[in-house]
């Protein structure tokens, strides 16, 4: 009986792909985040319509405040930077950028026509200086849908697909899923969002990722 050949390690290929179009990936991601924050904070400070306060529901009462969740919350900006690294094809990379940009635009349009805010939390933020900085910078507006969650879910679904394409070990897929879930959890644990915002963000990010992946796979099949 012939020995079963060992599966080739995906890491050399991943390393090569990461450095393809590296400047486009790096500069493009930074430019995208900068433009997004400009629009986000403008709408946050200049709502066009009366602000609606989102309701508290049972998950909000179930999940307690946890300041240690702040690093996970902030890790979103690392997380959303990962999927672009795994594209070797320039046109695929640009289409991915367009898809996540349209996802954010959809959320920003909701914020413009339906400004929302999270209800005040019964917490003395002075006792948590690291949280106070976040609260002063990113106030309770632009709540629903949570674009923090929407972009995490969008990135997580695409990252899962791209990692499978490289046949990575299953533990890495598990890490990806846990990281994505952790970011969604952190929006509740830091009291930046309520559960309704999170569920709306999951819906927006999941639907956008499914549609963009569907179109992506149709293009591949049509080649």
C-alpha positions in Angstrom: 0.0 0.0 0.0 1.4 3.4 -1.0 1.6 6.0 1.8 -0.9 8.8 1.6 0.8 11.9 0.5 0.8 14.7 3.1 -1.2 17.8 2.4 0.9 20.7 1.2 1.2 23.4 3.8 -0.9 26.5 2.9 1.4 29.0 4.7 4.0 29.6 1.9 1.1 30.3 -0.6 -0.6 32.6 2.0 2.6 34.5 2.6 3.0 35.1 -1.2 -0.6 36.3 -1.6 -0.4 38.7 1.4 2.4 40.6 -0.3 0.7 40.8 -3.7 -0.8 44.3 -4.2 0.5 45.0 -0.7 0.5 48.8 -1.0 -3.0 48.8 -2.6 -4.2 46.7 0.3 -2.6 48.8 3.0 -3.3 52.3 1.6 -6.8 51.3 0.4 -7.8 49.9 3.8 -6.6 53.0 5.6 -8.2 55.3 3.1 -11.5 53.4 3.4 -11.5 53.6 7.2 -10.7 57.3 7.1 -13.5 58.1 4.7 -15.9 55.9 6.7 -15.1 57.7 9.9 -15.5 61.1 8.3 -19.0 60.3 7.2 -19.9 58.4 10.4 -18.9 61.2 12.8 -20.5 63.8 10.6 -23.9 62.0 10.9 -23.2 61.4 14.6 -22.8 65.1 15.3 -25.3 66.5 12.7 -28.5 64.3 12.8 -30.9 65.3 10.0 -34.0 64.0 11.9 -35.2 63.5 15.5 -33.2 60.8 17.3 -35.0 57.6 18.3 -33.7 55.8 21.5 -33.5 52.1 21.0 -35.3 49.8 23.5 -33.7 47.5 26.0 -34.6 43.8 25.6 -33.9 40.6 27.6 -30.4 40.0 26.1 -29.3 43.4 27.3 -30.3 42.5 30.8 -28.7 39.1 30.5 -25.3 40.4 29.3 -23.6 42.4 32.0 -21.2 45.3 31.6 -17.6 44.1 31.1 -14.9 46.8 30.6 -12.4 44.0 29.7 -14.3 43.5 26.5 -13.0 46.9 25.2 -9.8 45.4 23.5 -12.0 42.9 21.7 -14.3 45.8 20.6 -11.4 47.8 19.3 -9.9 44.8 17.5 -12.5 45.2 14.8 -10.2 47.5 12.9 -7.6 44.8 12.8 -10.2 42.2 11.9 -11.7 44.0 9.0 -8.2 44.5 7.6 -7.6 40.8 7.3 -9.8 39.6 4.3 -8.2 42.0 1.8 -4.8 40.4 2.5 -6.0 37.1 1.1 -6.8 38.3 -2.4 -4.2 37.7 -5.1 -6.4 39.0 -8.0 -6.6 42.8 -8.2 -10.1 42.8 -9.6 -11.4 40.5 -6.9 -9.8 42.7 -4.3 -11.4 45.8 -5.7 -14.8 44.1 -5.9 -14.5 43.1 -2.3 -13.7 46.7 -1.3 -16.8 47.9 -3.3 -19.0 45.3 -1.6 -18.0 46.3 2.0 -18.2 50.0 1.0 -21.8 49.5 -0.1 -22.6 47.7 3.1 -21.3 50.6 5.1 -23.1 53.1 2.8 -26.4 51.2 3.5 -25.9 51.6 7.2 -25.0 55.3 6.9 -28.1 55.9 4.8 -30.2 54.4 7.7 -28.4 56.7 10.1 -29.2 59.7 8.0 -33.0 59.0 7.5 -33.5 57.2 10.9 -31.0 58.5 13.5 -31.0 56.2 16.6 -29.2 56.2 19.9 -28.6 53.7 22.7 -30.3 54.4 26.1 -28.1 55.9 28.8 -26.4 53.2 30.9 -26.6 53.4 34.7 -22.8 53.4 34.9 -20.3 55.9 36.4 -18.0 56.1 33.4 -15.4 58.1 35.4 -14.6 54.9 37.2 -13.6 53.4 33.9 -11.2 56.0 32.2 -10.5 53.7 29.2 -14.2 53.4 28.6 -14.7 57.1 29.2 -12.4 57.9 26.3 -14.5 55.7 24.0 -17.8 57.2 25.2 -16.5 60.7 24.6 -15.3 59.9 21.2 -18.1 57.6 19.9 -21.3 58.8 21.6 -24.5 56.8 21.8 -25.7 57.8 18.3 -25.6 55.9 15.0 -26.9 52.9 16.9 -29.1 50.7 14.6 -27.9 48.8 12.7 -24.6 48.3 14.5 -22.0 48.8 11.7 -19.5 47.5 14.2 -21.3 44.2 14.0 -22.3 44.4 10.3 -18.7 44.9 9.2 -17.5 42.1 11.6 -20.0 39.6 10.2 -19.3 40.6 6.6 -15.5 40.3 7.2 -16.0 37.0 9.1 -18.0 35.3 6.4 -15.6 36.4 3.7 -12.6 35.4 5.8 -14.1 32.0 6.4 -14.5 31.5 2.6 -11.0 32.8 1.8 -9.3 30.6 4.5 -11.1 27.5 3.2 -9.8 28.4 -0.3 -6.3 28.1 1.1 -7.2 24.8 2.9 -6.1 26.1 6.3 -6.4 23.9 9.4 -9.9 23.8 11.0 -8.7 25.5 14.2 -8.0 28.7 12.3 -11.7 28.7 11.1 -12.7 28.3 14.7 -10.5 31.2 15.8 -12.1 33.3 13.0 -15.6 32.4 14.2 -14.8 33.1 17.9 -13.2 36.5 17.0 -16.3 37.5 15.0 -18.6 36.4 17.8 -16.4 38.2 20.4 -16.7 41.5 18.5 -20.5 41.2 18.4 -20.6 40.4 22.1 -18.2 43.3 23.0 -20.7 45.8 21.5 -23.2 44.7 24.2 -20.6 44.2 27.0 -19.2 47.7 26.5 -22.7 49.2 26.3 -22.0 50.7 22.9 -25.1 49.0 21.5 -28.2 47.2 22.5 -29.4 43.8 21.3 -31.7 45.2 18.6 -28.7 47.1 17.1 -26.7 43.9 17.1 -29.3 41.7 15.4 -29.9 44.4 12.8 -26.1 44.5 12.2 -26.0 40.7 11.8 -28.8 40.9 9.3 -27.1 43.6 7.3 -23.6 42.1 7.3 -24.8 38.6 6.7 -27.1 39.5 3.8 -24.4 41.7 2.2 -21.8 39.0 2.6 -24.1 36.3 1.1 -25.0 38.5 -1.9 -21.4 39.5 -2.6 -20.1 35.9 -2.3 -22.9 34.7 -4.5 -22.0 37.1 -7.2 -18.3 36.4 -6.7 -18.8 32.6 -7.2 -21.0 33.2 -10.2 -18.1 35.1 -11.8 -15.7 32.3 -11.1 -18.1 29.7 -12.5 -18.5 31.8 -15.7 -14.8 32.0 -16.4 
